[in-house]
Amino acid sequence: MGAGTALLGAIAERVEDELEPLVDEMVEAIVEVVPAFDGDAVIRLEVAASCRGNARRFLAMAARGETGPERAPVDVPPEALDVARTVVRRGIESDAIYHGYRQGQQVLWRRWMTAAETLAPSKRELVATLDRSLAVLFRYVDEVVVRVVAEMQHERDQVLGGALARRAETIRLLLDGAPIGQDAVAQRLGIDLERHHTATVLWSDRADLDGGALETATVALAQAVGARPPITLAAGVTTLWAWITTDAPIEAPEQLPAPSGVRVAIGPTLPGALGFRRSHGAAQAMHRLLAAAPGGAPVTTYAELEITTLAAGDEERAADFVRRTLGPLAEDDATANRLRETLRVFLDEAENAPRAAARLHAHRNTVLQRVARATALLGYVPGERRLAVELALELRRRLGPPRPPGRGA
């Protein structure tokens, strides 16, 4: 054994004597930049075990001075692969691995340099030893990260090709009305199909929304009604389908929490396989209607939108209806917008000006003046065609400006 290798062994022994404080420092540094690794005690312990296993393997390699072409392949500790699988299963971003290893490497290197400065007999040997050991460290981390990322990809393939694929297939079969046994549904989705199901569609008007925000939002909705985590299926980058299963219809769904940056269409609560499918169809129809007008209410229920959704089934005919019924009042300008909203609230309050004024935060006389101007634009008294006018106002509110004739929907 050469003098240089002996020094490397002595440094490795000194660092390993303080292994547990080193692991603690590595974990603290990692969770500071990757908070997901501090989500609960289980994942934090897994990160600590990975740090401990990696530190021991590196110290053993460094003590042998394994830097030449004859070196053996890096032996990746199983604890590091465990963390890789957990990252995938918990939906943590893959970048967490890179950030975590970079932080752990920095902490370990600082400890190594401190021990080397204490044990090296001269500055020349210190420089040579640090140069040699740094090569070992970079080699070790590079090869371990490659193996860990490969394990993550393998786990991701297993998840996507296994349970997740079966779940997606089962949901598609239910939505298609295909015959499927309740036992198979219970095994694959973990729900009793005979219970009540409330379908929701969650989406965001923001393209930069964090990928986990929709999942987090739907879990919050389920928790708010005392239900288990919902069944979910990604329908796009910024759209998620979900089903909340309960023993009875959800009360006051309009009072469910409104997640920041997320919009939710809540379908009716219906029982059985047919309810699972029909509630989803209603939520989808609501989503198509609401997504056309960004910036709307965060949470919308089927009870609020049922009639409008039915009327807007054919968007081109609905736009023609709005245009014919409202005339100039359908225009897209600030004045027409204000007059339409005033008339809509006035009719909704049974033409009671004081109540409409309270909702609009306006004076009674202002409301009456706006209603008169809206009536002039209509060309007829709203009460003469009350149902048509109310429906046209609601469609205009939800669908936005009607397209010019001939352009299609």
C-alpha distance (Angstrom), angle and dihedral (degrees) to the residues before:
residue distance angle dihedral
M1 . . .
G2 3.81 . .
A3 3.78 124.4 .
G4 3.82 90.9 -109.6
T5 3.79 92.8 53.7
A6 3.79 90.6 46.9
L7 3.79 90.3 54.6
L8 3.81 91.0 49.1
G9 3.81 88.9 51.8
A10 3.80 91.9 50.5
I11 3.81 91.9 49.9
A12 3.81 91.5 48.3
E13 3.80 90.4 50.1
R14 3.81 91.7 50.0
V15 3.83 91.8 50.8
E16 3.81 93.1 45.8
D17 3.81 90.5 52.9
E18 3.82 85.9 66.8
L19 3.82 95.4 38.9
E20 3.80 99.3 131.0
P21 3.83 95.6 50.4
L22 3.81 86.6 46.7
V23 3.82 91.2 52.8
D24 3.81 91.0 48.1
E25 3.81 90.9 51.9
M26 3.82 91.6 47.3
V27 3.82 92.3 51.0
E28 3.81 92.6 48.6
A29 3.80 91.0 50.7
I30 3.81 92.0 47.7
V31 3.80 98.3 48.2
E32 3.80 89.5 47.8
V33 3.81 90.3 65.7
V34 3.84 97.1 28.1
P35 3.84 106.9 41.0
A36 3.82 90.0 176.5
F37 3.81 87.6 73.5
D38 3.80 88.6 61.4
G39 3.80 94.6 50.2
D40 3.79 93.4 114.6
A41 3.79 141.3 -16.0
V42 3.81 93.9 -91.2
I43 3.79 98.2 59.1
R44 3.81 91.9 39.7
L45 3.81 89.8 55.4
E46 3.80 90.0 49.3
V47 3.80 90.3 52.5
A48 3.81 90.3 49.2
A49 3.81 91.1 50.0
S50 3.80 90.1 50.3
C51 3.81 91.3 49.7
R52 3.80 90.7 49.6
G53 3.79 93.7 48.2
N54 3.80 93.3 46.4
A55 3.80 93.2 47.0
R56 3.80 91.9 51.6
R57 3.80 93.1 48.0
F58 3.80 92.3 48.3
L59 3.80 93.0 47.4
A60 3.79 90.5 51.3
M61 3.81 91.5 50.1
A62 3.81 92.8 45.3
A63 3.80 91.6 49.7
R64 3.81 88.2 56.9
G65 3.82 91.7 45.1
E66 3.80 92.5 -130.1
T67 3.79 102.2 -175.7
G68 3.82 104.5 115.8
P69 3.80 130.5 92.9
E70 3.82 89.9 -98.4
R71 3.77 91.8 64.7
A72 3.80 119.6 128.2
P73 3.82 121.2 -118.6
V74 3.79 115.2 -84.0
D75 3.79 111.7 -92.9
V76 3.81 105.0 -134.9
P77 3.82 113.1 -148.4
P78 3.83 113.8 -121.3
E79 3.81 89.9 -127.7
A80 3.80 89.3 66.0
L81 3.79 90.4 54.5
D82 3.82 90.3 48.4
V83 3.79 90.1 58.7
A84 3.81 89.9 48.9
R85 3.80 90.6 57.0
T86 3.80 92.2 45.8
V87 3.81 91.2 52.7
V88 3.80 89.9 57.0
R89 3.79 96.1 43.0
R90 3.78 92.4 50.3
G91 3.78 94.4 45.9
I92 3.82 93.3 -118.9
E93 3.79 114.6 161.9
S94 3.81 114.4 -98.2
D95 3.82 90.4 -126.3
A96 3.80 86.9 72.8
I97 3.81 88.9 76.2
Y98 3.81 93.7 54.2
H99 3.80 93.2 45.8
G100 3.80 91.5 46.4
Y101 3.80 95.3 50.8
R102 3.79 92.2 46.1
Q103 3.81 91.2 53.9
G104 3.79 93.6 44.6
Q105 3.80 91.1 48.5
Q106 3.80 91.8 53.3
V107 3.80 93.4 51.0
L108 3.81 92.7 47.2
W109 3.80 92.0 47.9
R110 3.79 92.7 51.7
R111 3.82 90.1 52.8
W112 3.80 90.6 46.8
M113 3.83 93.2 50.8
T114 3.81 91.6 49.1
A115 3.81 91.2 53.7
A116 3.81 92.1 43.8
E117 3.81 92.8 52.6
T118 3.80 89.1 52.5
L119 3.81 96.9 47.3
A120 3.82 105.1 33.9
P121 3.85 110.1 101.5
S122 3.80 94.2 -148.7
K123 3.78 141.8 15.2
R124 3.80 90.3 -113.2
E125 3.80 92.3 55.3
L126 3.80 90.7 43.4
V127 3.81 91.6 55.9
A128 3.80 92.4 45.7
T129 3.80 92.2 47.3
L130 3.79 94.1 47.8
D131 3.79 90.8 48.4
R132 3.80 91.9 51.0
S133 3.81 95.6 44.1
L134 3.81 92.6 46.2
A135 3.80 88.7 57.0
V136 3.82 88.7 53.4
L137 3.79 92.1 48.5
F138 3.81 94.7 49.9
R139 3.78 91.2 46.1
Y140 3.78 91.9 48.9
V141 3.81 96.2 48.1
D142 3.81 93.7 43.8
E143 3.78 93.7 51.9
V144 3.80 94.9 42.9
V145 3.80 92.8 50.0
V146 3.81 90.3 50.9
R147 3.81 90.0 52.8
V148 3.80 93.2 44.3
V149 3.80 92.9 50.1
A150 3.81 89.7 48.4
E151 3.80 89.1 52.4
M152 3.80 89.9 50.2
Q153 3.79 90.7 52.7
H154 3.79 90.7 48.1
E155 3.80 90.9 50.3
R156 3.80 91.0 46.7
D157 3.80 90.1 52.3
Q158 3.79 90.0 49.8
V159 3.79 92.4 50.0
L160 3.77 95.0 44.5
G161 3.78 92.7 43.5
G162 3.79 95.4 42.4
A163 3.77 131.5 32.8
L164 3.79 95.4 2.9
A165 3.79 92.3 50.4
R166 3.82 90.9 49.1
R167 3.79 90.6 48.8
A168 3.80 92.3 50.4
E169 3.80 91.2 47.1
T170 3.81 91.5 50.1
I171 3.80 92.4 49.9
R172 3.80 90.9 48.9
L173 3.82 90.8 50.7
L174 3.81 90.9 51.3
L175 3.80 91.9 48.3
D176 3.81 90.7 48.7
G177 3.81 91.0 51.6
A178 3.80 91.6 -120.2
P179 3.82 117.3 160.4
I180 3.79 109.6 -97.2
G181 3.77 128.1 160.2
Q182 3.78 122.6 -112.6
D183 3.81 90.4 -127.3
A184 3.81 90.8 57.2
V185 3.81 90.7 48.8
A186 3.80 91.4 48.8
Q187 3.80 91.6 49.5
R188 3.80 96.2 46.3
L189 3.81 101.6 34.5
G190 3.79 102.2 23.0
I191 3.82 94.2 -129.8
D192 3.80 137.1 115.5
L193 3.79 103.1 -120.2
E194 3.81 92.5 -154.2
R195 3.80 92.7 64.1
H196 3.82 124.9 87.1
H197 3.80 119.3 -76.6
T198 3.79 128.4 -158.6
A199 3.78 113.0 -167.3
T200 3.78 120.0 -153.3
V201 3.77 134.7 -175.3
L202 3.80 115.0 -151.5
W203 3.77 122.2 -168.1
S204 3.77 142.6 150.2
D205 3.77 133.1 -132.2
R206 3.82 86.4 -148.5
A207 3.80 118.3 85.9
D208 3.83 91.0 -160.8
L209 3.80 96.2 58.6
D210 3.80 113.4 133.1
G211 3.79 110.7 -98.9
G212 3.81 93.3 -124.7
A213 3.81 95.1 51.5
L214 3.81 94.5 87.4
E215 3.81 92.8 49.5
T216 3.80 90.3 47.5
A217 3.80 91.2 49.1
T218 3.79 94.7 51.2
V219 3.82 91.4 48.8
A220 3.83 88.3 52.4
L221 3.82 90.3 52.0
A222 3.81 91.3 52.1
Q223 3.79 92.1 47.0
A224 3.81 90.6 51.1
V225 3.82 90.3 62.3
G226 3.80 95.3 39.2
A227 3.79 94.3 -108.0
R228 3.78 130.9 138.9
P229 3.82 119.0 -101.4
P230 3.80 108.5 -64.6
I231 3.78 130.1 -112.0
T232 3.81 107.9 -104.8
L233 3.77 138.3 -169.8
A234 3.79 124.4 -176.2
A235 3.80 110.1 -124.2
G236 3.80 96.3 -179.6
V237 3.77 143.5 -29.5
T238 3.82 93.0 -67.3
T239 3.82 101.5 19.8
L240 3.80 130.4 79.4
W241 3.81 130.6 -177.4
A242 3.79 116.1 -149.2
W243 3.81 139.5 174.6
I244 3.80 124.4 -154.6
T245 3.81 113.4 -157.4
T246 3.80 119.8 -153.2
D247 3.81 139.8 161.4
A248 3.80 92.6 -117.5
P249 3.81 138.8 14.7
I250 3.80 114.5 -67.9
E251 3.79 112.0 -102.9
A252 3.81 120.3 -134.4
P253 3.84 96.1 -5.0
E254 3.80 88.9 176.3
Q255 3.82 87.4 70.8
L256 3.80 94.5 58.9
P257 3.82 115.8 121.2
A258 3.80 118.3 -81.3
P259 3.83 107.5 -137.0
S260 3.80 116.2 -142.5
G261 3.80 112.5 -98.3
V262 3.81 93.0 1.6
R263 3.80 129.1 103.6
V264 3.80 122.6 -156.3
A265 3.80 132.8 -159.7
I266 3.81 109.4 -163.2
G267 3.79 116.9 -158.4
P268 3.81 125.6 -153.0
T269 3.80 120.1 -76.6
L270 3.81 108.6 -110.2
P271 3.83 133.7 167.1
G272 3.78 131.3 -117.6
A273 3.79 133.7 1.9
L274 3.79 91.2 -48.1
G275 3.80 90.2 52.4
F276 3.81 90.7 49.2
R277 3.81 89.0 56.0
R278 3.81 99.9 38.8
S279 3.79 94.6 46.6
H280 3.79 88.6 53.3
G281 3.80 91.9 48.9
A282 3.80 90.0 53.1
A283 3.81 92.8 47.4
Q284 3.80 90.2 49.3
A285 3.80 91.9 51.1
M286 3.80 89.4 50.8
H287 3.79 90.8 48.7
R288 3.81 92.3 52.7
L289 3.79 89.4 51.3
L290 3.79 97.6 44.4
A291 3.80 98.7 40.2
A292 3.80 89.4 62.0
A293 3.80 88.9 66.9
P294 3.84 110.1 50.5
G295 3.77 118.6 -156.0
G296 3.79 97.1 39.5
A297 3.80 129.3 138.8
P298 3.83 114.6 -48.5
V299 3.82 93.9 -130.5
T300 3.81 125.0 32.3
T301 3.81 124.6 176.1
Y302 3.78 129.3 -152.4
A303 3.81 90.7 -117.9
E304 3.80 88.8 62.4
L305 3.77 95.1 47.1
E306 3.81 107.4 27.9
I307 3.80 98.7 107.0
T308 3.80 93.3 39.5
T309 3.80 91.5 49.6
L310 3.78 91.7 51.1
A311 3.80 91.8 47.9
A312 3.81 92.2 47.9
G313 3.81 94.7 53.0
D314 3.80 88.7 109.6
E315 3.80 102.9 39.8
E316 3.80 95.4 -169.7
R317 3.80 92.9 53.8
A318 3.80 90.3 42.8
A319 3.83 90.3 53.3
D320 3.82 90.4 49.7
F321 3.80 89.6 50.1
V322 3.81 91.7 51.4
R323 3.79 92.1 47.8
R324 3.82 94.2 48.5
T325 3.80 94.9 43.3
L326 3.80 100.5 43.7
G327 3.79 102.0 29.6
P328 3.83 111.6 179.7
L329 3.81 89.1 -0.2
A330 3.82 88.1 73.2
E331 3.82 92.9 63.2
D332 3.79 119.7 122.2
D333 3.79 103.6 -118.4
A334 3.80 135.2 107.3
T335 3.82 95.1 -103.6
A336 3.80 95.6 49.7
N337 3.82 90.5 44.4
R338 3.80 91.6 53.9
L339 3.81 93.7 45.6
R340 3.81 92.7 48.3
E341 3.80 93.2 50.9
T342 3.79 91.7 47.6
L343 3.81 92.1 49.8
R344 3.81 91.8 45.9
V345 3.81 93.1 53.3
F346 3.84 91.8 41.6
L347 3.83 91.3 55.5
D348 3.80 91.8 41.8
E349 3.82 88.2 56.1
A350 3.81 91.2 52.2
E351 3.83 90.9 -104.1
N352 3.79 91.6 -60.3
A353 3.80 104.0 150.3
P354 3.85 98.2 -164.4
R355 3.83 92.8 52.3
A356 3.79 91.5 45.1
A357 3.81 89.7 49.0
A358 3.81 90.8 52.4
R359 3.82 91.5 52.5
L360 3.79 92.6 45.9
H361 3.81 94.5 42.8
A362 3.79 89.0 -126.6
H363 3.80 137.1 119.0
R364 3.81 118.9 -89.2
N365 3.79 92.0 -119.3
T366 3.81 90.9 50.8
V367 3.79 89.6 54.7
L368 3.80 92.5 50.1
Q369 3.80 91.5 48.1
R370 3.80 91.9 51.5
V371 3.81 92.1 46.9
A372 3.81 88.8 52.6
R373 3.80 91.4 51.3
A374 3.81 91.2 46.9
T375 3.80 90.0 50.4
A376 3.79 89.8 52.8
L377 3.79 91.1 53.3
L378 3.81 91.5 48.0
G379 3.81 92.1 51.7
Y380 3.80 92.4 -139.2
V381 3.80 139.7 57.2
P382 3.84 109.0 -85.3
G383 3.79 91.3 -135.4
E384 3.81 90.3 64.2
R385 3.82 89.8 66.3
R386 3.76 99.5 18.1
L387 3.83 99.2 153.0
A388 3.82 93.1 46.5
V389 3.80 93.0 46.6
E390 3.81 94.2 48.1
L391 3.79 91.7 48.3
A392 3.81 92.7 46.2
L393 3.80 91.1 49.9
E394 3.82 91.4 51.0
L395 3.81 92.5 46.4
R396 3.80 90.7 48.9
R397 3.80 89.4 50.1
R398 3.80 93.0 51.3
L399 3.80 102.7 33.5
G400 3.78 99.7 40.4
P401 3.81 123.7 -139.3
P402 3.83 113.6 -7.4
R403 3.77 113.8 -112.5
P404 3.80 117.4 -111.2
P405 3.84 112.6 -92.8
G406 3.79 114.7 -84.5
R407 3.85 97.7 26.6
G408 3.77 95.7 94.3
A409 3.74 128.7 -140.9
